[in-house]
Amino acid sequence: MNSVLIAALVTCAGMLLVVGLLFRKLGASGNCLPVTAEWIEALSVEHYRPMMRLLVRADLEFLRSQPGFRPAMAEHFRVQRCRVFRGYLQCLTADFTRVCTALKLVMLHSGMDRPDLASVLVHHQLMFACGLVTVHARLWLYRWGICTVDGVSLVRLFDAMRMELQTLVPMAEPMWA
């Protein structure tokens, strides 16, 4: 019984450490934060659409149906797709962090207090950090062919923060007007 309790405590401590490290990483501001209307307009979830298709089962099933298929090919396929997916996750995390930092700057320079926005910001950062832990764990399992991975919730959180930022920062006027 004691070994089970110790294992549970070690697991919980490890998870808290990972979440803490993710919060620290998400809380760190980027080196360059171009908070301009053009930068905000350029942010798009369209950039992450290919990420949503990277780990679908249909591609792997198609590969398995081809003549000359070997199990090593599926393993190589999953390794490559995981590598690309992690690249997208890094970009998504960087964009999410920049948007959150921009929101913090807007709140800081605002003439009025926005406790509602601060609460939403903290909540979304927590949800994003927990989502990242889950996606990375599932990605590791996917690598071994055990489960699937879905990054849609992370992209939705990014999109919610991006849209919030767009409502707070006035958009650029058209040049031809």
Residue frames as a rotation matrix with the C-alpha (Angstrom) as fourth column:
MET 1
0.567 0.824 0.000 0.00
0.824 -0.567 0.000 0.00
0.000 0.000 -1.000 0.00
ASN 2
0.429 -0.478 -0.766 2.85
0.188 -0.783 0.593 2.40
-0.884 -0.398 -0.246 0.82
SER 3
-0.641 -0.711 0.290 4.49
0.412 -0.001 0.911 1.87
-0.647 0.704 0.294 -2.56
VAL 4
-0.099 0.704 0.704 1.21
0.970 -0.089 0.226 2.78
0.221 0.705 -0.674 -4.31
LEU 5
0.798 0.380 -0.468 0.94
0.525 -0.819 0.230 5.96
-0.296 -0.429 -0.853 -2.25
ILE 6
-0.007 -0.894 -0.448 4.54
0.141 -0.444 0.885 6.89
-0.990 -0.057 0.129 -3.00
ALA 7
-0.650 -0.192 0.735 4.04
0.713 0.179 0.678 6.22
-0.262 0.965 0.020 -6.71
ALA 8
0.355 0.867 0.349 0.91
0.912 -0.404 0.077 8.40
0.208 0.291 -0.934 -6.72
LEU 9
0.704 -0.140 -0.696 2.71
0.292 -0.837 0.463 11.22
-0.647 -0.529 -0.549 -4.92
VAL 10
-0.413 -0.911 -0.013 5.67
0.270 -0.136 0.953 11.06
-0.870 0.390 0.302 -7.30
THR 11
-0.411 0.352 0.841 3.31
0.910 0.100 0.403 11.10
0.058 0.930 -0.362 -10.28
CYS 12
0.692 0.717 -0.082 1.39
0.722 -0.685 0.104 14.10
0.018 -0.131 -0.991 -8.92
ALA 13
0.382 -0.638 -0.669 4.61
0.160 -0.667 0.727 15.95
-0.910 -0.384 -0.153 -8.15
GLY 14
-0.626 -0.624 0.468 5.86
0.524 0.108 0.845 15.27
-0.577 0.774 0.260 -11.67
MET 15
-0.021 0.714 0.700 2.64
0.965 -0.168 0.200 16.52
0.260 0.680 -0.686 -13.21
LEU 16
0.818 0.285 -0.499 2.73
0.464 -0.840 0.281 19.68
-0.339 -0.462 -0.820 -11.08
LEU 17
-0.093 -0.940 -0.328 6.32
0.216 -0.341 0.915 20.26
-0.972 0.015 0.235 -12.14
VAL 18
-0.612 -0.091 0.785 5.41
0.776 0.122 0.619 19.92
-0.152 0.988 -0.004 -15.82
VAL 19
0.446 0.841 0.308 2.42
0.855 -0.501 0.130 22.27
0.264 0.205 -0.942 -15.48
GLY 20
0.653 -0.272 -0.707 4.61
0.304 -0.761 0.573 24.76
-0.694 -0.589 -0.414 -13.59
LEU 21
-0.472 -0.879 0.067 7.27
0.362 -0.124 0.924 24.64
-0.804 0.460 0.377 -16.29
LEU 22
-0.340 0.430 0.836 4.63
0.921 -0.026 0.388 25.14
0.189 0.902 -0.388 -18.97
PHE 23
0.756 0.612 -0.233 3.18
0.652 -0.736 0.182 28.11
-0.061 -0.289 -0.955 -17.09
ARG 24
0.226 -0.767 -0.601 6.65
0.213 -0.563 0.799 29.57
-0.951 -0.308 0.036 -16.80
LYS 25
-0.694 -0.486 0.531 7.26
0.575 0.071 0.815 29.08
-0.434 0.871 0.230 -20.49
LEU 26
0.017 0.796 0.605 3.86
0.940 -0.219 0.262 30.52
0.341 0.564 -0.752 -21.39
GLY 27
0.769 0.319 -0.555 4.36
0.561 -0.751 0.347 33.46
-0.306 -0.578 -0.757 -19.05
ALA 28
-0.235 -0.928 -0.289 7.71
0.495 -0.371 0.786 34.44
-0.836 0.042 0.547 -20.51
SER 29
0.692 0.477 -0.542 7.38
-0.164 -0.628 -0.761 37.24
-0.703 0.615 -0.356 -23.01
GLY 30
0.651 -0.416 0.636 8.90
0.755 0.445 -0.481 36.88
-0.083 0.793 0.603 -26.43
ASN 31
-0.368 -0.884 -0.288 11.92
0.766 -0.464 0.445 38.85
-0.527 -0.057 0.848 -27.54
CYS 32
-0.997 0.071 -0.025 9.93
-0.070 -0.766 0.638 40.74
0.027 0.638 0.769 -30.12
LEU 33
-0.370 0.929 -0.031 6.30
0.766 0.286 -0.576 41.67
-0.526 -0.236 -0.817 -29.62
PRO 34
-0.991 -0.011 0.136 5.02
0.097 -0.758 0.645 43.71
0.096 0.652 0.752 -32.55
VAL 35
-0.337 0.924 -0.181 1.63
0.732 0.136 -0.668 44.70
-0.592 -0.358 -0.722 -31.16
THR 36
-0.825 0.145 -0.546 0.34
-0.421 -0.804 0.421 46.38
-0.378 0.577 0.724 -34.26
ALA 37
0.214 0.977 -0.001 -2.97
-0.646 0.141 -0.750 46.03
-0.733 0.162 0.661 -36.02
GLU 38
0.278 -0.182 -0.943 -1.18
-0.892 0.315 -0.323 44.42
0.356 0.931 -0.075 -38.98
TRP 39
-0.786 -0.616 -0.051 0.45
-0.532 0.716 -0.452 41.82
0.315 -0.328 -0.891 -36.72
ILE 40
-0.545 0.661 0.516 -2.87
-0.363 0.369 -0.856 40.98
-0.756 -0.654 0.039 -35.10
GLU 41
0.444 0.728 -0.522 -4.61
-0.787 0.038 -0.616 40.73
-0.429 0.685 0.590 -38.48
ALA 42
-0.088 -0.583 -0.808 -1.86
-0.853 0.463 -0.241 38.37
0.515 0.668 -0.538 -39.69
LEU 43
-0.807 -0.126 0.576 -2.54
-0.478 0.711 -0.515 35.95
-0.345 -0.691 -0.635 -36.83
SER 44
0.051 0.845 -0.533 -4.75
-0.961 0.187 0.206 33.19
0.273 0.501 0.821 -38.11
VAL 45
0.135 0.080 0.988 -5.89
-0.529 0.849 0.003 29.73
-0.838 -0.522 0.157 -37.19
GLU 46
0.922 0.188 -0.339 -5.55
-0.385 0.353 -0.853 28.88
-0.040 0.916 0.398 -40.89
HIS 47
0.044 -0.991 -0.127 -1.84
-0.910 0.013 -0.414 28.45
0.411 0.134 -0.901 -40.27
TYR 48
-0.617 -0.290 0.731 -2.69
-0.693 0.641 -0.331 25.48
-0.372 -0.711 -0.596 -38.02
ARG 49
0.489 0.850 -0.196 -5.17
-0.834 0.390 -0.389 23.71
-0.254 0.354 0.900 -40.33
PRO 50
0.212 -0.441 -0.872 -2.53
-0.549 0.685 -0.480 21.28
0.809 0.580 -0.097 -41.68
MET 51
-0.743 -0.502 0.443 -1.70
-0.625 0.283 -0.728 20.39
0.240 -0.817 -0.524 -38.08
MET 52
-0.045 0.839 0.542 -5.21
-0.845 0.257 -0.468 19.03
-0.532 -0.480 0.698 -37.64
ARG 53
0.804 0.386 -0.452 -4.72
-0.588 0.631 -0.507 16.54
0.089 0.673 0.734 -40.50
LEU 54
-0.081 -0.980 -0.183 -1.24
-0.917 0.145 -0.371 15.36
0.390 0.138 -0.910 -39.62
LEU 55
-0.851 -0.355 0.388 -2.20
-0.514 0.715 -0.473 12.54
-0.110 -0.602 -0.791 -37.28
VAL 56
0.215 0.977 -0.012 -5.45
-0.942 0.204 -0.266 11.25
-0.258 0.068 0.964 -38.75
ARG 57
-0.037 -0.177 0.984 -5.77
-0.233 0.959 0.163 7.48
-0.972 -0.223 -0.077 -39.01
ALA 58
0.864 0.497 0.078 -6.79
-0.045 0.231 -0.972 7.55
-0.501 0.836 0.222 -42.67
ASP 59
0.518 -0.740 -0.429 -3.25
-0.833 -0.322 -0.450 8.38
0.195 0.590 -0.783 -43.84
LEU 60
-0.444 -0.699 0.560 -1.74
-0.817 0.573 0.067 5.50
-0.368 -0.428 -0.825 -41.90
GLU 61
0.187 0.605 0.774 -4.48
-0.073 0.794 -0.603 3.14
-0.980 0.056 0.193 -43.07
PHE 62
0.911 0.090 -0.403 -3.78
-0.389 -0.135 -0.911 4.15
-0.136 0.987 -0.088 -46.67
LEU 63
-0.002 -0.992 -0.124 -0.09
-0.991 0.018 -0.130 3.45
0.131 0.123 -0.984 -46.14
ARG 64
-0.397 -0.113 0.911 -0.93
-0.509 0.853 -0.116 0.02
-0.764 -0.510 -0.396 -44.71
SER 65
0.563 0.738 0.372 -3.07
-0.065 0.488 -0.870 -0.82
-0.824 0.466 0.323 -47.74
GLN 66
0.542 -0.413 -0.732 -0.23
-0.838 -0.326 -0.437 -0.25
-0.058 0.850 -0.523 -50.19
PRO 67
0.932 -0.273 -0.238 1.67
0.197 0.934 -0.298 -3.18
0.304 0.230 0.924 -51.68
GLY 68
0.062 -0.997 -0.047 5.07
0.434 0.069 -0.898 -3.68
0.899 0.035 0.437 -50.11
PHE 69
0.458 0.169 0.873 4.01
-0.596 -0.669 0.443 -2.18
0.659 -0.723 -0.206 -46.78
ARG 70
-0.196 -0.535 -0.822 6.18
0.504 0.664 -0.552 -3.14
0.841 -0.522 0.139 -43.82
PRO 71
0.658 0.493 -0.570 5.47
0.723 -0.203 0.660 -2.35
0.210 -0.846 -0.490 -40.13
ALA 72
-0.248 -0.825 -0.508 8.71
0.851 -0.436 0.293 -0.35
-0.463 -0.360 0.810 -39.98
MET 73
-0.656 0.072 0.751 7.18
0.522 -0.675 0.521 2.03
0.544 0.735 0.405 -42.53
ALA 74
0.459 0.884 0.092 4.29
0.456 -0.323 0.829 2.81
0.763 -0.339 -0.551 -40.17
GLU 75
0.475 -0.366 -0.800 6.71
0.825 -0.133 0.550 3.45
-0.307 -0.921 0.239 -37.34
HIS 76
-0.644 -0.752 0.139 8.79
0.740 -0.566 0.364 5.77
-0.195 0.337 0.921 -39.52
PHE 77
-0.288 0.659 0.694 5.60
0.484 -0.526 0.700 7.52
0.826 0.538 -0.167 -40.66
ARG 78
0.710 0.601 -0.368 4.45
0.590 -0.221 0.777 8.11
0.385 -0.769 -0.511 -37.06
VAL 79
0.051 -0.780 -0.624 7.89
0.867 -0.275 0.415 9.40
-0.495 -0.562 0.662 -36.03
GLN 80
-0.772 -0.350 0.531 7.95
0.604 -0.664 0.441 11.89
0.199 0.661 0.724 -38.90
ARG 81
0.045 0.883 0.467 4.41
0.412 -0.442 0.796 13.06
0.910 0.157 -0.384 -38.28
CYS 82
0.632 0.127 -0.764 5.13
0.775 -0.109 0.623 13.52
-0.005 -0.986 -0.167 -34.56
ARG 83
-0.408 -0.878 -0.250 8.16
0.827 -0.472 0.305 15.63
-0.386 -0.082 0.919 -35.38
VAL 84
-0.695 0.218 0.686 6.13
0.383 -0.695 0.609 17.90
0.609 0.685 0.400 -37.68
PHE 85
0.401 0.910 -0.101 3.26
0.523 -0.137 0.841 18.08
0.752 -0.390 -0.531 -35.18
ARG 86
0.292 -0.382 -0.877 5.69
0.902 -0.193 0.385 19.15
-0.317 -0.904 0.288 -32.44
GLY 87
-0.784 -0.570 0.247 6.90
0.621 -0.712 0.328 21.93
-0.011 0.410 0.912 -34.73
TYR 88
-0.229 0.803 0.550 3.35
0.254 -0.497 0.830 23.17
0.940 0.329 -0.090 -35.13
LEU 89
0.591 0.443 -0.674 2.87
0.731 0.058 0.680 22.94
0.340 -0.895 -0.289 -31.35
GLN 90
-0.301 -0.778 -0.552 5.94
0.883 -0.445 0.146 25.11
-0.360 -0.444 0.821 -30.82
CYS 91
-0.845 0.037 0.534 4.59
0.298 -0.795 0.528 27.73
0.444 0.605 0.661 -33.23
LEU 92
0.157 0.986 0.056 1.14
0.353 -0.109 0.929 27.58
0.922 -0.126 -0.366 -31.65
THR 93
0.398 -0.088 -0.913 2.60
0.917 0.009 0.399 27.96
-0.027 -0.996 0.084 -28.17
ALA 94
-0.691 -0.707 -0.152 4.72
0.687 -0.707 0.168 30.92
-0.226 0.012 0.974 -29.30
ASP 95
-0.617 0.534 0.577 1.71
0.166 -0.629 0.760 32.60
0.769 0.565 0.299 -30.94
PHE 96
0.437 0.800 -0.411 -0.49
0.577 0.101 0.810 31.94
0.690 -0.591 -0.418 -27.90
THR 97
0.043 -0.519 -0.854 2.19
0.962 -0.210 0.176 33.39
-0.271 -0.829 0.490 -25.61
ARG 98
-0.887 -0.391 0.247 2.56
0.454 -0.836 0.308 36.49
0.086 0.386 0.919 -27.78
VAL 99
-0.209 0.894 0.396 -1.18
0.193 -0.360 0.913 37.07
0.959 0.268 -0.097 -27.87
CYS 100
0.544 0.394 -0.741 -1.45
0.765 0.131 0.631 36.67
0.346 -0.910 -0.230 -24.08
THR 101
-0.357 -0.753 -0.552 1.48
0.864 -0.491 0.112 39.04
-0.355 -0.437 0.826 -23.58
ALA 102
-0.820 0.128 0.558 -0.13
0.261 -0.784 0.564 41.54
0.510 0.608 0.609 -25.93
LEU 103
0.254 0.967 -0.034 -3.38
0.391 -0.071 0.917 41.28
0.884 -0.246 -0.396 -23.97
LYS 104
0.299 -0.234 -0.925 -1.47
0.947 -0.048 0.318 41.90
-0.119 -0.971 0.207 -20.74
LEU 105
-0.777 -0.629 -0.020 0.13
0.613 -0.764 0.201 44.99
-0.142 0.144 0.979 -22.31
VAL 106
-0.460 0.702 0.543 -3.25
0.185 -0.522 0.832 46.27
0.868 0.484 0.110 -23.49
MET 107
0.535 0.667 -0.519 -4.70
0.631 0.094 0.770 45.74
0.563 -0.739 -0.371 -20.00
LEU 108
-0.088 -0.684 -0.724 -1.68
0.963 -0.245 0.115 47.43
-0.256 -0.687 0.680 -18.43
HIS 109
-0.936 -0.351 0.030 -2.00
0.339 -0.877 0.340 50.52
-0.093 0.328 0.940 -20.62
SER 110
-0.218 0.942 0.255 -5.79
0.645 -0.056 0.762 50.63
0.732 0.331 -0.596 -20.47
GLY 111
-0.625 0.049 0.779 -7.48
-0.380 -0.891 -0.248 53.46
0.682 -0.451 0.576 -18.63
MET 112
0.264 0.789 0.555 -9.89
-0.936 0.071 0.345 51.11
0.233 -0.611 0.757 -16.90
ASP 113
-0.579 -0.422 0.698 -9.60
-0.651 0.754 -0.084 47.91
-0.491 -0.503 -0.711 -14.91
ARG 114
0.132 0.579 -0.805 -10.66
-0.866 0.462 0.191 44.71
0.482 0.672 0.562 -16.64
PRO 115
-0.392 -0.284 0.875 -10.88
-0.775 0.614 -0.148 41.99
-0.495 -0.737 -0.461 -13.99
ASP 116
0.648 0.685 0.333 -13.11
-0.345 0.653 -0.674 39.99
-0.679 0.322 0.660 -16.33
LEU 117
0.778 -0.423 -0.464 -10.43
-0.457 0.125 -0.881 39.95
0.430 0.898 -0.096 -19.03
ALA 118
-0.244 -0.900 0.360 -7.71
-0.932 0.115 -0.345 39.15
0.269 -0.420 -0.867 -16.51
SER 119
-0.025 0.333 0.942 -9.78
-0.616 0.738 -0.277 36.21
-0.788 -0.587 0.186 -15.26
VAL 120
0.926 0.376 -0.026 -10.40
-0.228 0.506 -0.832 34.93
-0.299 0.777 0.554 -18.80
LEU 121
0.433 -0.846 -0.311 -6.70
-0.714 -0.112 -0.691 35.33
0.550 0.522 -0.652 -19.61
VAL 122
-0.421 -0.595 0.685 -5.56
-0.894 0.401 -0.201 33.32
-0.155 -0.697 -0.700 -16.59
HIS 123
0.306 0.636 0.709 -8.22
-0.423 0.758 -0.497 30.68
-0.853 -0.148 0.501 -17.20
HIS 124
0.956 0.063 -0.288 -7.22
-0.294 0.280 -0.914 30.29
0.023 0.958 0.287 -20.86
GLN 125
0.057 -0.996 -0.075 -3.53
-0.876 -0.014 -0.481 30.12
0.478 0.093 -0.873 -19.98
LEU 126
-0.331 -0.104 0.938 -4.26
-0.737 0.649 -0.188 27.35
-0.589 -0.754 -0.291 -17.47
MET 127
0.651 0.660 0.375 -6.41
-0.237 0.646 -0.726 25.48
-0.721 0.384 0.577 -19.99
PHE 128
0.751 -0.439 -0.493 -3.71
-0.557 -0.020 -0.830 25.86
0.354 0.898 -0.260 -22.66
ALA 129
-0.274 -0.906 0.324 -0.98
-0.948 0.198 -0.248 24.57
0.161 -0.375 -0.913 -20.32
CYS 130
-0.140 0.303 0.943 -3.08
-0.475 0.815 -0.332 21.56
-0.869 -0.494 0.030 -19.30
GLY 131
0.868 0.490 -0.081 -3.99
-0.270 0.328 -0.905 20.95
-0.417 0.807 0.417 -22.93
LEU 132
0.363 -0.827 -0.428 -0.33
-0.828 -0.076 -0.555 21.02
0.427 0.557 -0.713 -23.91
VAL 133
-0.467 -0.503 0.728 0.52
-0.802 0.587 -0.109 18.44
-0.372 -0.634 -0.677 -21.26
THR 134
0.275 0.685 0.675 -2.28
-0.231 0.729 -0.645 16.21
-0.933 0.021 0.358 -22.52
VAL 135
0.911 0.074 -0.406 -1.34
-0.408 0.029 -0.912 16.62
-0.056 0.997 0.057 -26.18
HIS 136
-0.011 -0.988 -0.157 2.34
-0.948 0.061 -0.314 15.90
0.319 0.145 -0.936 -25.51
ALA 137
-0.411 -0.084 0.908 1.44
-0.592 0.782 -0.196 12.79
-0.693 -0.618 -0.371 -23.52
ARG 138
0.583 0.704 0.406 -0.92
-0.085 0.550 -0.831 11.57
-0.808 0.450 0.381 -26.23
LEU 139
0.695 -0.413 -0.589 1.68
-0.703 -0.217 -0.678 12.41
0.152 0.885 -0.441 -28.88
TRP 140
-0.413 -0.858 0.306 4.18
-0.903 0.429 -0.015 10.21
-0.118 -0.282 -0.952 -27.09
LEU 141
-0.189 0.434 0.881 1.61
-0.186 0.865 -0.466 7.40
-0.964 -0.251 -0.082 -27.03
TYR 142
0.822 0.483 -0.300 0.74
-0.341 -0.004 -0.940 8.00
-0.455 0.875 0.162 -30.70
ARG 143
0.096 -0.899 -0.427 4.40
-0.995 -0.077 -0.060 7.54
0.021 0.430 -0.902 -31.54
TRP 144
-0.821 -0.395 0.411 4.06
-0.462 0.884 -0.072 3.96
-0.335 -0.249 -0.909 -30.34
GLY 145
-0.724 0.572 -0.386 0.72
-0.211 0.349 0.913 3.43
0.657 0.742 -0.132 -32.08
ILE 146
-0.842 0.345 -0.415 -1.31
0.538 0.482 -0.692 3.43
-0.039 -0.806 -0.591 -28.87
CYS 147
0.048 0.901 -0.431 -3.73
0.698 -0.339 -0.630 6.35
-0.714 -0.271 -0.645 -29.27
THR 148
0.169 0.090 0.981 -4.71
0.860 -0.500 -0.102 9.37
0.481 0.861 -0.162 -31.35
VAL 149
-0.610 -0.404 -0.682 -3.95
0.664 -0.731 -0.161 13.05
-0.433 -0.551 0.714 -30.82
ASP 150
0.286 0.732 0.618 -6.30
0.880 -0.456 0.133 16.00
0.379 0.506 -0.775 -31.20
GLY 151
-0.681 -0.634 -0.367 -4.97
0.721 -0.669 -0.182 19.55
-0.131 -0.388 0.912 -31.02
VAL 152
-0.166 0.699 0.695 -8.28
0.604 -0.486 0.632 21.26
0.780 0.525 -0.342 -31.84
SER 153
0.699 0.487 -0.524 -8.86
0.704 -0.338 0.624 22.47
0.127 -0.805 -0.579 -28.27
LEU 154
-0.113 -0.819 -0.563 -5.47
0.723 -0.456 0.518 24.24
-0.681 -0.348 0.644 -28.23
VAL 155
-0.790 -0.136 0.597 -6.20
0.571 -0.516 0.638 25.96
0.222 0.846 0.486 -31.54
ARG 156
0.227 0.948 0.223 -9.62
0.659 -0.318 0.682 27.03
0.717 -0.008 -0.697 -30.23
LEU 157
0.538 -0.101 -0.837 -8.04
0.751 -0.393 0.530 28.56
-0.383 -0.914 -0.136 -27.12
PHE 158
-0.610 -0.790 -0.063 -5.53
0.623 -0.527 0.578 30.41
-0.489 0.313 0.814 -29.29
ASP 159
-0.546 0.461 0.699 -8.35
0.593 -0.376 0.712 31.64
0.591 0.803 -0.068 -31.53
ALA 160
0.541 0.774 -0.329 -10.39
0.774 -0.305 0.555 32.86
0.329 -0.555 -0.764 -28.54
MET 161
0.207 -0.554 -0.807 -7.45
0.638 -0.549 0.540 34.88
-0.742 -0.627 0.240 -27.24
ARG 162
-0.776 -0.491 0.397 -6.67
0.602 -0.387 0.698 36.17
-0.189 0.780 0.596 -30.74
MET 163
-0.130 0.823 0.553 -10.25
0.685 -0.329 0.650 37.34
0.717 0.463 -0.521 -31.21
GLU 164
0.628 0.294 -0.720 -10.23
0.761 -0.423 0.491 39.00
-0.160 -0.857 -0.490 -27.78
LEU 165
-0.311 -0.837 -0.449 -7.08
0.575 -0.542 0.613 40.88
-0.757 -0.068 0.650 -28.76
GLN 166
-0.716 0.075 0.694 -8.64
0.644 -0.315 0.698 41.92
0.271 0.946 0.177 -32.06
THR 167
0.370 0.924 0.099 -11.60
0.771 -0.365 0.522 43.44
0.519 -0.116 -0.847 -30.24
LEU 168
0.603 -0.163 -0.781 -9.29
0.623 -0.517 0.588 45.50
-0.499 -0.841 -0.210 -28.00
VAL 169
-0.456 -0.816 -0.355 -6.86
0.267 -0.506 0.820 46.80
-0.849 0.279 0.448 -30.62
PRO 170
0.486 0.680 -0.549 -8.33
-0.324 -0.442 -0.836 48.96
-0.811 0.585 0.005 -33.39
MET 171
0.337 -0.306 0.891 -7.77
0.753 0.656 -0.059 47.50
-0.566 0.690 0.451 -36.83
ALA 172
-0.669 -0.687 -0.285 -5.70
0.319 -0.611 0.724 49.32
-0.671 0.394 0.628 -39.40
GLU 173
0.329 0.731 -0.597 -7.47
-0.294 -0.522 -0.801 51.65
-0.897 0.439 0.044 -41.79
PRO 174
0.535 -0.138 0.834 -7.42
0.747 0.538 -0.390 50.62
-0.395 0.831 0.391 -45.45
MET 175
-0.444 -0.837 -0.319 -4.66
0.522 -0.531 0.668 52.43
-0.729 0.130 0.673 -47.35
TRP 176
-0.741 0.145 0.656 -6.89
0.619 -0.229 0.751 53.30
0.259 0.963 0.080 -50.29
ALA 177
0.256 0.919 -0.299 -9.52
0.966 -0.233 0.109 55.12
0.030 -0.317 -0.948 -48.18
